[in-house]
């Protein structure tokens, strides 16, 4: 792992981000994703300078991963090293947006549900 990946992993490992489980270096269709949250279908990639010269490769890789109905979020090394709280906020927000919520069972006390009379 790069230094930026190590910094981010220290915040994501052992469900440290609000109890959300992440795996590191998850293989998806032959690619190694930096971090993966299965429950939200979120892949987090930490990009260094090398990604500036491999944009076409990254685009193809993202398309292949996205075809599995996964969302790819890219952050830069600088973002992780200089703005870590903001990166964590963005990751948490993405997980909340992507995680399916259980359907309403229409139980007593739920908004829009009348109690039996």
NORCOR-V221940 format. One record per residue. N is the residue number from 1. PSI is psi in radians with two decimals (999 if undefined). Layout:
N:PSI
N:PSI
This chain:
1:2.58
2:2.88
3:-0.72
4:-0.71
5:-0.67
6:-0.72
7:-0.84
8:-0.71
9:-0.64
10:-0.49
11:-0.43
12:-0.49
13:2.74
14:0.61
15:0.55
16:-0.41
17:1.57
18:0.56
19:0.16
20:2.32
21:2.19
22:2.57
23:2.64
24:2.62
25:0.93
26:2.24
27:2.19
28:2.00
29:0.71
30:-0.07
31:2.62
32:1.97
33:2.39
34:-0.94
35:2.52
36:2.26
37:1.87
38:-0.75
39:-0.51
40:-0.17
41:0.69
42:2.23
43:2.23
44:2.13
45:2.32
46:2.02
47:2.27
48:-2.92
49:-0.55
50:-0.48
51:-0.32
52:-0.50
53:-0.03
54:0.66
55:-0.70
56:-0.74
57:-0.81
58:-0.69
59:-0.80
60:-0.77
61:-0.79
62:-0.67
63:-0.75
64:-0.78
65:-0.73
66:-0.49
67:-0.32
68:0.21
69:0.54
70:2.64
71:2.32
72:2.18
73:2.22
74:2.33
75:2.68
76:2.81
77:-0.78
78:-0.73
79:-0.82
80:-0.78
81:-0.53
82:-0.40
83:0.77
84:-0.78
85:-0.66
86:-0.71
87:-0.80
88:-0.68
89:-0.76
90:-0.73
91:-0.80
92:-0.77
93:-0.72
94:-0.75
95:-0.79
96:-0.72
97:-0.59
98:-0.35
99:2.15
100:2.41
101:2.51
102:2.57
103:2.67
104:2.43
105:0.04
106:0.57
107:2.90
108:2.38
109:-0.14
110:2.55
111:2.40
112:-0.01
113:2.11
114:2.46
115:2.55
116:2.45
117:999
